[in-house]
Amino acid sequence: MADDDVVQLLASLLNGPRQRMKSRAERAVNLSRWAVQPPARKPGSCIVLDDDGLPEDLGPVVAGAGLFATMTAVDQLHMAGVVVGHQEQTRTLHTQSVMALCRAAMESATRAIWVMSPAERAERRRRAFGVLAKEHVEQGRFIEITETMHNDADMVLSPKDLADFQKSKKRFTKNQATVNGIDKRRVPEFRFMIVEVYDWLNQNHPSHDTEGLHRGLKSEGKRAYNIGSATTHGYRWLGDYVRSQNELLAMNADALAAALITTECAVALCEAQSCAPNEKPIIRPVITHLEPTITQWTGAYRI
């Protein structure tokens, strides 16, 4: 093979994953505008009825678990896209940052879909209460740490801040007791949750996914999350399997694909469940490409 042919072959190998990564990064950045103005929860919509009749002190339980996690995933995915967009300027792949952000987006979006996807309202509520109970565990730790820091004079709260903190703690204790007495699903570890979610996506094919990114996500998603965990925690073992720039580019492109399709599906679910009865979904310009999936899923949640 001539030298020119070798150069051309190498260029094509690099441009393939690089182009995939660039196009997915652009979709990720564009999607970020959705989080600035998420869908209005219209009267009679699934997302409103799911919280109807639940203890008001807890706030929107189901909508909170699904919508906030989706908005978080969109923001994390957006920053992954921004980092990819800066690669040419910095001449650095920033692999660790891209993979860590994709991992975070996948986890947030997967949890949102896990909560919102069941067809039965009772199951959506059970899952949302499970997420809220898990949040309470983390919030309880924060309260404990803050109290210790105040008592040890590591971070002394002002009288006003201390009074506000104690008031918040009292409200938290009451809400935690309420949630503890409600039927709920135990939130599975992500490696199990991702299997449930991607099984659901395979059974409810997102129509906008003309590339077929959701296919094979049960294994590819777990793999991308595993790699993202390694980069997040600074582990070196990934170097045993990735030895070239092309392999790094391909790995980033696959992670972006998994995070992108998962987050887009979470957004589509939020939109589908926010639609009022007897109304067609209102598709805003920022999510025009998701219209087929939103329309497809809307009918399933007119309950």
C-alpha positions in Angstrom: 0.0 0.0 0.0 1.4 3.4 -1.0 2.1 6.0 1.7 -0.7 8.3 0.4 -3.1 5.4 0.7 -2.0 4.7 4.3 -2.6 8.4 5.2 -6.0 8.4 3.6 -7.0 5.2 5.4 -5.9 6.6 8.7 -7.8 9.8 8.1 -11.0 7.9 7.2 -10.6 5.8 10.4 -10.3 8.9 12.5 -12.9 11.0 10.8 -15.6 8.3 11.2 -15.8 8.4 15.0 -14.9 12.1 15.1 -17.8 13.0 12.8 -20.2 10.8 14.9 -19.0 12.5 18.0 -19.4 16.0 16.5 -22.9 15.4 15.3 -24.0 13.9 18.6 -22.3 16.8 20.5 -24.3 19.3 18.4 -27.6 17.5 19.3 -26.6 17.5 23.0 -25.9 21.2 23.0 -29.1 22.0 21.1 -31.2 19.9 23.6 -30.0 22.1 26.5 -32.5 24.8 25.5 -35.3 22.4 26.5 -34.2 22.5 30.2 -34.5 26.3 30.3 -38.3 25.9 29.7 -39.5 22.4 30.4 -43.1 21.5 29.5 -45.9 23.1 31.4 -47.8 20.6 33.5 -51.3 21.0 32.0 -54.5 20.2 34.0 -55.6 16.6 33.4 -52.3 15.5 32.1 -50.7 12.3 33.3 -47.8 14.1 35.0 -50.4 16.2 37.0 -52.7 13.3 37.9 -49.8 11.2 39.1 -49.3 13.6 42.0 -53.0 14.4 42.5 -54.1 13.4 46.0 -50.6 12.7 47.4 -49.4 14.5 50.6 -49.0 18.2 49.6 -46.1 18.7 52.0 -44.0 16.4 49.9 -44.4 18.6 46.8 -44.7 17.0 43.3 -43.4 13.5 44.0 -43.7 11.8 40.6 -43.2 14.9 38.5 -40.3 15.9 40.7 -38.5 12.5 40.4 -38.9 12.4 36.6 -38.7 16.0 35.5 -35.9 17.2 37.7 -33.7 14.1 36.8 -34.4 14.8 33.1 -33.4 18.4 33.4 -30.2 17.4 35.2 -29.4 14.8 32.5 -29.9 17.5 29.8 -27.5 19.9 31.5 -24.9 17.2 32.0 -25.2 16.0 28.4 -25.0 19.7 27.3 -21.6 20.1 29.0 -20.3 16.9 27.4 -21.2 18.4 24.1 -19.5 21.6 24.9 -16.3 19.8 25.9 -16.4 17.9 22.6 -16.8 21.2 20.8 -13.7 22.5 22.4 -11.5 19.6 21.4 -10.3 21.2 18.2 -9.5 24.4 20.0 -7.6 22.8 22.8 -6.2 19.9 20.7 -7.1 17.6 23.6 -9.7 14.9 23.6 -10.7 15.5 27.3 -11.7 11.8 27.4 -12.1 11.7 31.2 -14.4 14.7 31.2 -16.6 13.5 28.3 -17.0 10.0 29.7 -17.7 11.3 33.3 -20.4 13.7 32.0 -21.9 11.0 29.8 -22.0 8.7 32.7 -23.8 11.3 34.9 -26.3 12.1 32.1 -27.1 8.4 31.6 -27.7 7.8 35.3 -30.0 10.8 35.7 -31.9 10.1 32.5 -32.2 6.3 33.2 -33.7 7.0 36.6 -36.2 9.4 35.1 -37.3 6.8 32.6 -37.4 4.2 35.3 -39.8 6.3 37.3 -42.0 7.6 34.4 -42.2 4.6 32.0 -44.6 2.2 33.8 -48.1 2.1 32.3 -49.8 1.9 35.7 -50.0 5.1 37.8 -49.7 3.1 41.0 -46.3 1.7 39.9 -45.1 5.2 38.8 -45.9 6.4 42.3 -44.2 3.5 44.0 -41.0 4.1 42.1 -41.1 7.9 42.7 -41.6 7.3 46.4 -38.6 4.9 46.3 -36.5 7.6 44.8 -37.7 10.1 47.3 -36.8 7.7 50.2 -33.3 7.3 48.8 -33.0 11.1 48.5 -34.0 11.3 52.2 -31.1 9.1 53.1 -28.7 11.4 51.4 -30.4 14.5 52.8 -30.2 13.0 56.3 -26.5 12.6 55.9 -26.2 16.3 54.8 -28.1 17.4 57.9 -25.9 15.2 60.2 -22.7 16.6 58.6 -23.9 20.2 58.9 -24.9 19.8 62.5 -21.5 18.3 63.3 -19.7 21.1 61.6 -21.7 23.7 63.5 -21.2 22.0 66.8 -17.5 21.6 66.2 -17.2 25.2 65.1 -15.9 24.2 61.7 -18.8 26.1 60.1 -20.7 28.2 62.6 -24.2 29.1 61.4 -25.6 32.6 62.2 -28.6 32.6 64.6 -30.9 33.2 61.6 -29.3 30.5 59.5 -29.4 28.1 62.4 -33.1 28.8 63.0 -33.8 28.2 59.3 -31.7 25.0 59.3 -33.6 23.7 62.3 -36.9 24.5 60.7 -35.9 22.7 57.6 -34.7 19.7 59.6 -38.1 19.5 61.4 -39.9 19.6 58.0 -37.5 16.9 56.7 -38.1 14.7 59.7 -41.9 14.9 59.2 -41.7 14.2 55.5 -39.3 11.3 56.0 -41.8 9.7 58.4 -44.6 10.2 55.9 -42.6 8.6 53.1 -41.5 5.7 55.3 -45.1 4.8 55.8 -46.0 4.7 52.1 -45.8 1.8 49.7 -42.7 2.1 47.6 -40.3 0.3 45.2 -36.7 -0.2 46.3 -34.6 1.7 43.8 -32.3 -0.8 42.1 -28.6 -0.3 41.6 -27.9 1.4 38.3 -26.5 -1.8 36.7 -29.9 -3.4 37.2 -32.0 -0.3 36.6 -30.4 0.1 33.2 -31.5 -3.4 32.2 -35.1 -2.6 33.1 -35.0 0.8 31.2 -33.4 -0.5 28.1 -35.8 -3.5 28.0 -38.6 -0.9 28.0 -37.0 1.1 25.2 -36.6 -2.0 23.1 -40.3 -2.8 23.6 -41.3 0.8 23.0 -39.0 1.8 20.2 -38.4 5.6 20.1 -39.6 6.5 16.6 -37.2 9.4 16.3 -34.2 7.1 16.6 -33.6 6.6 12.9 -29.9 5.6 13.7 -31.0 2.8 15.9 -28.9 4.2 18.8 -31.2 2.5 21.4 -30.6 -1.0 20.0 -28.1 -2.9 22.0 -28.2 -0.4 24.8 -28.7 -3.1 27.4 -25.1 -4.1 27.0 -23.6 -1.0 25.4 -25.2 1.3 28.0 -23.7 -0.8 30.8 -20.4 -0.8 29.1 -20.4 3.0 28.6 -21.4 3.5 32.2 -18.7 1.1 33.4 -16.1 3.0 31.4 -17.5 6.3 32.6 -17.2 5.2 36.2 -13.5 4.3 35.6 -12.8 7.8 34.3 -14.8 9.5 37.0 -12.9 7.9 39.7 -9.5 8.2 38.0 -8.8 4.5 37.5 -6.1 3.4 35.0 -7.4 0.0 33.9 -9.0 1.5 30.8 -5.5 1.9 29.3 -5.3 -1.9 28.9 -8.0 -1.7 26.3 -7.6 1.7 24.6 -4.3 2.4 23.0 -4.9 4.7 20.1 -6.6 8.0 19.3 -9.1 6.2 17.1 -10.1 3.9 19.9 -10.5 6.9 22.2 -12.6 8.7 19.7 -14.8 5.7 19.1 -15.2 5.2 22.9 -16.3 8.8 23.3 -18.6 8.6 20.3 -20.3 5.5 21.8 -20.7 7.1 25.2 -22.2 10.2 23.7 -24.6 8.0 21.7 -25.8 6.1 24.8 -26.2 9.3 26.9 -27.9 11.2 24.1 -30.5 8.6 23.2 -31.3 7.9 26.9 -31.6 11.6 27.6 -33.7 12.3 24.5 -36.1 9.5 25.5 -36.4 11.0 29.0 -37.3 14.4 27.5 -39.8 12.7 25.2 -41.5 11.0 28.1 -41.8 14.3 30.0 -43.4 15.9 27.0 -45.7 12.9 26.4 -46.9 12.9 30.0 -47.4 16.7 30.1 -49.9 16.7 27.3 -53.5 17.6 28.2 -56.3 15.2 27.4 -57.7 15.5 23.9 -54.9 17.8 22.8 -52.1 17.1 20.4 -48.5 17.5 21.8 -47.1 21.0 21.4 -43.7 20.4 19.8 -41.4 23.3 20.3 -38.6 24.0 17.8 -35.9 22.8 20.1 -37.3 19.3 20.2 -38.8 19.0 16.7 -36.7 15.9 16.0 -38.4 14.2 19.0 -41.9 14.7 17.7 -42.4 11.1 16.4 -41.5 9.6 19.7 -43.5 12.2 21.7 -46.5 11.5 19.6 -46.0 7.7 19.8 -45.8 7.7 23.6 -48.5 10.3 24.3 -51.4 7.9 23.8 -50.1 5.4 26.3 -50.3 8.0 29.2 -53.8 9.5 28.6 -55.1 7.9 31.7 
